[in-house]
Amino acid sequence: MSMKSSRICELFGIEYPIIAGGMVWCSGWRLAAAVSNAGGLGLIGAGSMHPETLEEHIIKMKSATDKPWGVNLPLMYPEIENVVDILVRHGVKIVFTSAGSPKKLTPRLHEAGMKVAHVVSSSLFAKKCEEAGVDAVVAEGFEAGGHNGREELTTMVLVPQVRKATSLPLIAAGGIASGAAMAAAECLGAEGVQIGTLFALSKESSAADEFKNYCLSLGENDTMLVLKKLAPSRLAKNALFDRIKEAEDRGASVEELRAILGQKSTKRGIFEGDVVGGEIEIGQAVAGITEIRSVADIMNDIIGEYDKKHII
């Protein structure tokens, strides 16, 4: 993937093949613009935004950067038609889709002149993406924070399997938080990386300071995949996590698990900073993060370390 010749750089018109995950309650226009201005690809996370809020962020994004950027759109979004209309109206050029089949929406997005990447958790889904006509796939291992595939495949296992299954440009995600990890992903066949946790804990992330500071205290054993009866999610351990785990261990029903979560549990945890009773969605890579830094510093470190590790 040499930094300058990656198909991911060519596809999206970016300097470095580094994409910031479009994370709920973290990836507003400030974070996305900072990553794009540093030579990567910033994504606005539409999953936690009402359509009118997303529109505001798109407008602010346009004045904050003249570099390429995109929007992350979970396909289970309840007002997806409204959102697609907004994307088309504002001439958004890049969309990353997830949590569903890209078959229905991809032709419409292509018709509007957009590039489409889709997040997958298995090589089977990667093949289906190629059939659906997407422009790139993101192979995300279950080290990643938040919503995850049911397969529980690690990034190191998933990426080479997806590479064998499809010829599409391939982005690795899940547990990547350094230039060394980026070089490792390249060795496995990836042509770019998507990074979430590291950017979620940046200065420009819209997550609450309480969330960021709580995450700094987490070690390598402090996140787990839970809520498998609903949508598998990697959460940090806290009081809400303990209640979920206890209920799951005794075979709680879907209804009971929903009741334990309550309303807007991710907003409470990430955006409002309720680190006791809210969902703390964060990836395993959190163990290596010790301070809140600017996106510019983070990007410089990743690129510098990648260059040192790069195998010619």
C-alpha positions as CSV (number, residue, x, y, z in Angstrom):
1,M,0.0,0.0,0.0
2,S,2.8,2.5,-0.3
3,M,1.3,5.7,1.1
4,K,1.3,7.4,-2.2
5,S,0.1,4.6,-4.5
6,S,-2.7,2.9,-2.6
7,R,-5.9,2.2,-4.5
8,I,-7.7,3.7,-1.5
9,C,-5.9,7.0,-2.0
10,E,-6.8,7.0,-5.7
11,L,-10.4,6.1,-5.1
12,F,-11.1,8.8,-2.6
13,G,-8.6,11.4,-3.7
14,I,-6.7,11.5,-0.3
15,E,-3.1,11.8,0.6
16,Y,-2.9,8.9,3.2
17,P,-5.0,5.8,3.2
18,I,-6.3,6.5,6.7
19,I,-10.1,6.8,7.3
20,A,-11.7,8.0,10.5
21,G,-14.6,5.8,11.5
22,G,-18.0,7.5,11.3
23,M,-18.7,6.9,15.0
24,V,-22.0,7.8,16.7
25,W,-21.7,10.8,19.1
26,C,-18.0,11.2,18.3
27,S,-17.8,11.9,14.5
28,G,-19.2,15.4,14.0
29,W,-17.9,17.9,11.5
30,R,-15.0,19.0,13.7
31,L,-13.4,15.5,13.9
32,A,-14.1,14.7,10.2
33,A,-12.7,18.0,9.0
34,A,-9.6,17.6,11.1
35,V,-8.8,14.2,9.7
36,S,-9.5,15.3,6.1
37,N,-7.3,18.4,6.6
38,A,-4.5,16.2,7.9
39,G,-4.6,14.2,4.6
40,G,-6.9,11.3,5.6
41,L,-10.6,10.8,5.0
42,G,-12.9,12.2,7.6
43,L,-16.4,10.7,8.0
44,I,-19.5,12.3,9.6
45,G,-21.3,9.7,11.7
46,A,-24.9,10.0,10.6
47,G,-26.1,7.1,12.9
48,S,-26.6,9.4,15.9
49,M,-28.0,12.4,14.0
50,H,-31.5,13.5,13.1
51,P,-31.7,14.4,9.4
52,E,-31.7,18.1,10.1
53,T,-28.6,17.8,12.4
54,L,-26.8,15.8,9.7
55,E,-27.6,18.6,7.2
56,E,-26.1,21.2,9.6
57,H,-22.9,19.1,10.0
58,I,-22.6,18.7,6.2
59,I,-22.9,22.5,5.7
60,K,-20.3,23.2,8.4
61,M,-18.0,20.5,7.0
62,K,-18.0,22.2,3.6
63,S,-16.7,25.4,5.1
64,A,-14.2,23.6,7.3
65,T,-12.3,21.8,4.6
66,D,-11.7,21.7,0.9
67,K,-10.3,18.1,1.1
68,P,-12.3,14.9,0.4
69,W,-14.7,13.7,3.1
70,G,-17.7,11.5,3.5
71,V,-20.6,10.3,5.6
72,N,-21.1,7.0,7.4
73,L,-24.6,5.7,7.0
74,P,-25.9,2.7,8.9
75,L,-28.4,1.0,6.6
76,M,-30.8,0.3,9.6
77,Y,-31.2,4.1,10.0
78,P,-34.9,4.7,10.4
79,E,-35.2,7.8,8.1
80,I,-32.8,6.6,5.5
81,E,-34.7,8.0,2.5
82,N,-34.6,11.5,4.0
83,V,-30.8,11.1,4.6
84,V,-30.1,10.0,1.1
85,D,-32.1,13.0,-0.2
86,I,-29.8,15.2,1.9
87,L,-26.7,13.5,0.7
88,V,-27.8,14.0,-2.9
89,R,-28.9,17.6,-2.4
90,H,-25.6,18.6,-0.9
91,G,-23.5,16.7,-3.4
92,V,-21.8,14.4,-0.9
93,K,-19.1,12.4,-2.8
94,I,-18.3,9.5,-0.5
95,V,-20.6,7.3,1.6
96,F,-19.5,4.4,3.9
97,T,-22.5,2.1,4.6
98,S,-22.8,-0.6,7.4
99,A,-25.3,-2.7,9.3
100,G,-27.3,-4.2,6.4
101,S,-27.1,-5.2,2.7
102,P,-25.7,-2.6,0.3
103,K,-27.5,-4.1,-2.6
104,K,-30.6,-1.8,-2.6
105,L,-28.9,1.6,-1.9
106,T,-25.6,1.4,-3.8
107,P,-27.0,1.9,-7.3
108,R,-28.9,5.0,-6.2
109,L,-25.8,6.4,-4.5
110,H,-23.7,5.7,-7.6
111,E,-26.3,7.4,-9.8
112,A,-25.8,10.5,-7.7
113,G,-22.0,10.3,-8.3
114,M,-21.0,8.9,-4.9
115,K,-18.3,6.4,-4.1
116,V,-19.5,3.7,-1.8
117,A,-17.6,1.6,0.7
118,H,-19.3,-1.0,2.9
119,V,-18.3,-2.5,6.2
120,V,-18.2,-6.3,6.4
121,S,-17.4,-8.9,9.2
122,S,-16.9,-11.9,6.9
123,S,-15.5,-12.9,3.5
124,L,-19.1,-14.1,2.5
125,F,-20.4,-10.5,3.0
126,A,-17.4,-9.2,1.1
127,K,-18.4,-11.3,-1.9
128,K,-21.9,-10.0,-1.7
129,C,-20.5,-6.4,-1.6
130,E,-18.7,-7.1,-4.9
131,E,-21.9,-8.4,-6.4
132,A,-23.7,-5.3,-5.2
133,G,-21.2,-3.1,-7.0
134,V,-19.6,-1.2,-4.1
135,D,-16.3,0.5,-4.7
136,A,-14.4,-0.7,-1.6
137,V,-14.9,-2.9,1.4
138,V,-14.0,-2.4,5.1
139,A,-13.1,-5.6,6.8
140,E,-13.7,-5.0,10.5
141,G,-12.6,-7.4,13.1
142,F,-14.4,-7.7,16.4
143,E,-11.7,-5.8,18.3
144,A,-13.6,-2.7,17.2
145,G,-15.8,-0.8,19.5
146,G,-19.6,-0.5,19.3
147,H,-21.6,-2.6,16.9
148,N,-19.9,-5.7,15.6
149,G,-20.5,-8.7,13.4
150,R,-21.7,-11.9,15.0
151,E,-18.8,-13.9,13.6
152,E,-16.3,-12.7,16.2
153,L,-13.5,-12.8,13.6
154,T,-10.3,-11.0,14.6
155,T,-8.9,-8.4,12.2
156,M,-5.7,-10.6,11.6
157,V,-7.9,-13.5,10.5
158,L,-10.6,-11.6,8.6
159,V,-8.4,-9.3,6.4
160,P,-6.5,-12.0,4.6
161,Q,-9.7,-14.0,4.1
162,V,-11.5,-11.0,2.6
163,R,-8.4,-10.3,0.4
164,K,-8.8,-13.8,-1.0
165,A,-12.5,-13.5,-1.5
166,T,-12.6,-10.2,-3.4
167,S,-10.5,-8.0,-5.7
168,L,-12.1,-4.8,-4.4
169,P,-10.0,-2.2,-2.7
170,L,-9.7,-3.3,0.9
171,I,-9.6,-1.3,4.1
172,A,-8.8,-3.0,7.4
173,A,-10.5,-1.9,10.6
174,G,-10.7,-3.1,14.2
175,G,-7.9,-2.7,16.8
176,I,-5.8,-0.4,14.5
177,A,-4.4,2.5,16.5
178,S,-0.8,2.9,15.3
179,G,1.5,3.1,12.3
180,A,2.8,-0.4,13.2
181,A,-0.8,-1.8,13.1
182,M,-1.3,-0.1,9.8
183,A,1.9,-1.7,8.4
184,A,0.7,-5.1,9.7
185,A,-2.7,-4.6,8.0
186,E,-0.8,-3.9,4.7
187,C,1.1,-7.1,5.1
188,L,-2.2,-9.0,5.3
189,G,-3.5,-7.5,2.1
190,A,-5.2,-4.3,3.1
191,E,-4.7,-1.1,1.1
192,G,-5.9,1.3,3.8
193,V,-7.1,1.4,7.4
194,Q,-10.1,2.7,9.2
195,I,-9.4,3.9,12.7
196,G,-12.1,4.5,15.3
197,T,-11.0,4.3,19.0
198,L,-8.0,6.5,18.6
199,F,-10.0,9.3,16.9
200,A,-12.9,8.9,19.4
201,L,-10.5,10.0,22.1
202,S,-9.1,12.9,20.2
203,K,-9.5,16.6,21.1
204,E,-11.8,17.1,18.1
205,S,-14.1,14.2,18.9
206,S,-17.6,15.4,20.0
207,A,-17.7,12.8,22.8
208,A,-18.0,14.1,26.4
209,D,-14.8,14.7,28.3
210,E,-16.0,12.3,31.0
211,F,-16.3,9.5,28.4
212,K,-12.8,10.3,27.1
213,N,-11.2,10.4,30.5
214,Y,-13.0,7.1,31.6
215,C,-11.6,5.4,28.5
216,L,-8.1,6.5,29.3
217,S,-8.3,4.4,32.5
218,L,-9.2,1.2,30.6
219,G,-6.8,-1.8,30.2
220,E,-6.7,-4.6,27.7
221,N,-9.3,-6.7,29.6
222,D,-11.8,-3.9,30.1
223,T,-14.0,-4.3,27.0
224,M,-16.1,-7.2,25.9
225,L,-18.6,-8.1,23.2
226,V,-22.1,-8.3,24.7
227,L,-25.8,-7.9,23.7
228,K,-25.5,-10.8,21.2
229,K,-29.3,-11.3,21.3
230,L,-29.8,-7.7,20.1
231,A,-26.9,-6.3,18.1
232,P,-23.5,-7.5,19.3
233,S,-21.6,-4.6,20.7
234,R,-18.2,-4.1,22.3
235,L,-18.6,-2.1,25.5
236,A,-16.3,-1.0,28.3
237,K,-17.0,-2.4,31.7
238,N,-19.1,-0.2,34.0
239,A,-22.2,-0.5,36.2
240,L,-24.5,-0.8,33.1
241,F,-22.2,-3.4,31.6
242,D,-22.3,-5.5,34.8
243,R,-26.1,-5.5,34.7
244,I,-26.1,-6.6,31.1
245,K,-23.6,-9.4,31.7
246,E,-25.4,-10.7,34.8
247,A,-28.7,-10.8,32.8
248,E,-27.1,-12.5,29.8
249,D,-25.4,-15.1,32.0
250,R,-28.8,-16.2,33.3
251,G,-30.4,-16.2,29.8
252,A,-32.4,-12.9,29.9
253,S,-34.8,-12.3,27.1
254,V,-34.5,-9.7,24.4
255,E,-37.2,-7.6,26.1
256,E,-35.4,-7.7,29.5
257,L,-32.1,-6.6,27.9
258,R,-33.8,-3.7,26.1
259,A,-35.3,-2.7,29.4
260,I,-31.9,-2.7,31.1
261,L,-30.4,-0.6,28.3
262,G,-33.3,1.9,28.5
263,Q,-33.6,4.8,26.1
264,K,-30.6,6.4,24.4
265,S,-28.0,4.5,26.3
266,T,-25.2,5.3,23.8
267,K,-26.0,9.0,23.9
268,R,-26.0,8.9,27.7
269,G,-22.6,7.2,27.8
270,I,-20.7,8.8,25.0
271,F,-22.2,12.3,24.4
272,E,-23.5,13.1,27.9
273,G,-20.7,11.4,29.8
274,D,-22.7,9.1,32.1
275,V,-19.9,6.6,32.6
276,V,-21.8,4.6,35.2
277,G,-25.3,4.1,33.6
278,G,-24.6,4.7,29.9
279,E,-23.1,2.5,27.1
280,I,-19.3,3.1,26.8
281,E,-18.7,1.9,23.2
282,I,-14.9,1.7,22.6
283,G,-12.5,-0.8,21.0
284,Q,-9.8,-3.0,22.5
285,A,-7.1,-0.6,21.2
286,V,-8.1,1.7,24.0
287,A,-5.6,0.0,26.3
288,G,-2.7,1.7,24.4
289,I,-4.1,5.2,24.6
290,T,-2.9,7.3,27.5
291,E,-3.8,10.9,26.6
292,I,-6.2,13.0,24.6
293,R,-4.4,14.5,21.6
294,S,-5.2,16.5,18.6
295,V,-6.0,14.8,15.3
296,A,-2.9,16.5,13.7
297,D,-0.6,14.9,16.3
298,I,-2.3,11.5,16.0
299,M,-2.0,11.5,12.2
300,N,1.7,12.6,12.3
301,D,2.5,9.8,14.8
302,I,0.7,7.1,12.7
303,I,2.4,8.2,9.5
304,G,5.8,8.5,11.1
305,E,5.6,5.1,12.7
306,Y,4.2,3.5,9.5
307,D,7.2,4.9,7.5
308,K,9.6,3.4,10.0
309,K,7.9,0.0,9.9
310,H,7.2,-0.1,6.2
311,I,8.7,-3.0,4.4
312,I,10.2,-2.1,1.1
